């Protein structure tokens, strides 16, 4: 009986708490970037570092999902492989465009954009 309680109640509760902490402090990057920027770090340093960190985490998660057979990336003909390649391509394209825009725009516009995004993400 205690094993069923553990699997039905405790494990989902721990999973919820872990996902909440992960999203609020790490994967979501909604809390980390404004804190670093408000501490005086340059947004043109903070944003690329967080994007690279998020990309590394995403690649690691993709590899783990493939190892545990949640997705099938073993053949280039599978739907999972094609979707992954599409996400990687569009993500890299978006990241290059964002870094290019952030490098060429005045800092006040970059800060305004970050403020608007953080505000709407918080809402």
C-alpha positions as CSV (number, residue, x, y, z in Angstrom):
1,X,0.0,0.0,0.0
2,X,2.8,2.5,0.9
3,X,4.4,1.8,-2.5
4,X,1.2,2.8,-4.3
5,X,0.9,6.0,-2.2
6,X,4.5,6.8,-3.1
7,X,4.0,6.3,-6.8
8,X,0.6,8.0,-7.0
9,X,1.1,11.0,-4.7
10,X,4.8,11.6,-3.7
11,X,6.4,11.1,-7.2
12,X,4.0,13.5,-9.0
13,X,4.3,16.0,-6.2
14,X,8.1,15.9,-6.4
15,X,7.9,16.1,-10.2
16,X,5.7,19.2,-9.9
17,X,8.0,20.9,-7.4
18,X,11.1,20.1,-9.6
19,X,9.5,21.3,-12.8
20,X,8.3,24.5,-11.0
21,X,11.8,25.2,-9.7
22,X,13.4,24.3,-13.0
23,X,11.1,26.7,-14.9
24,X,11.3,29.5,-12.5
25,X,15.1,29.4,-11.9
26,X,16.6,27.8,-14.9
27,X,14.9,26.6,-18.0
28,X,12.5,29.4,-18.3
29,X,15.2,32.0,-17.9
30,X,12.4,34.4,-16.9
31,X,13.9,35.2,-13.5
32,X,17.6,34.9,-14.2
33,X,18.1,37.4,-17.1
34,X,16.4,40.4,-15.4
35,X,18.3,39.7,-12.2
36,X,21.6,39.7,-14.0
37,X,20.8,42.7,-16.0
38,X,19.6,44.6,-12.9
39,X,22.9,43.8,-11.2
40,X,24.6,45.8,-13.9
41,X,25.7,43.2,-16.4
42,X,25.6,44.0,-20.0
43,X,22.5,42.6,-21.8
44,X,24.7,41.9,-24.8
45,X,26.6,39.5,-22.6
46,X,23.8,38.1,-20.5
47,X,21.4,37.2,-23.3
48,X,23.9,35.2,-25.5
49,X,25.2,33.4,-22.5
50,X,21.7,32.4,-21.4
51,X,20.9,31.3,-25.0
52,X,24.0,29.2,-25.2
53,X,23.2,27.6,-21.8
54,X,19.6,26.9,-22.9
55,X,20.9,25.4,-26.2
56,X,23.3,23.1,-24.3
57,X,20.5,22.0,-22.0
58,X,18.2,21.4,-25.0
59,X,20.8,19.2,-26.8
60,X,21.4,17.2,-23.6
61,X,17.7,16.7,-23.2
62,X,17.4,15.6,-26.8
63,X,20.2,13.0,-26.4
64,X,18.6,11.7,-23.2
65,X,15.2,11.4,-24.8
66,X,16.8,9.5,-27.7
67,X,18.7,7.2,-25.3
68,X,15.5,6.4,-23.3
69,X,13.5,5.9,-26.6
70,X,11.0,8.8,-25.9
71,X,11.9,9.9,-29.5
72,X,13.4,8.0,-32.4
73,X,16.3,9.9,-33.9
74,X,18.2,6.8,-35.1
75,X,17.0,7.3,-38.8
76,X,16.8,10.4,-40.8
77,X,13.4,9.2,-42.2
78,X,11.5,9.3,-38.9
79,X,9.1,12.1,-38.1
80,X,10.9,12.8,-34.8
81,X,14.2,13.3,-36.6
82,X,12.7,15.7,-39.1
83,X,10.9,17.7,-36.4
84,X,14.1,17.9,-34.4
85,X,16.1,19.2,-37.4
86,X,13.4,21.8,-38.1
87,X,13.5,23.0,-34.5
88,X,17.3,23.2,-34.5
89,X,17.4,25.1,-37.8
90,X,14.7,27.6,-36.9
91,X,16.2,28.0,-33.4
92,X,19.6,28.7,-34.7
93,X,18.2,31.1,-37.3
94,X,16.2,33.0,-34.6
95,X,19.2,33.1,-32.3
96,X,21.4,34.6,-35.1
97,X,18.8,37.2,-36.0
98,X,18.2,38.1,-32.3
99,X,22.0,38.6,-31.6
100,X,22.4,40.5,-34.8
101,X,19.5,42.9,-34.0
102,X,20.7,43.3,-30.4
103,X,24.2,44.1,-31.6
104,X,23.0,46.8,-34.0
105,X,20.2,48.4,-32.1
106,X,20.8,51.1,-29.5
107,X,20.9,49.8,-25.9
108,X,17.8,51.6,-24.8
109,X,15.7,49.7,-27.4
110,X,17.2,46.4,-26.4
111,X,16.4,47.2,-22.7
112,X,12.9,48.3,-23.7
113,X,12.3,45.0,-25.6
114,X,13.7,42.9,-22.7
115,X,11.4,44.8,-20.2
116,X,8.3,44.3,-22.4
117,X,9.0,40.6,-22.8
118,X,9.7,40.1,-19.1
119,X,6.5,42.0,-18.2
120,X,4.3,39.9,-20.6
121,X,6.0,36.7,-19.5
122,X,5.2,37.6,-15.8
123,X,1.6,38.4,-16.7
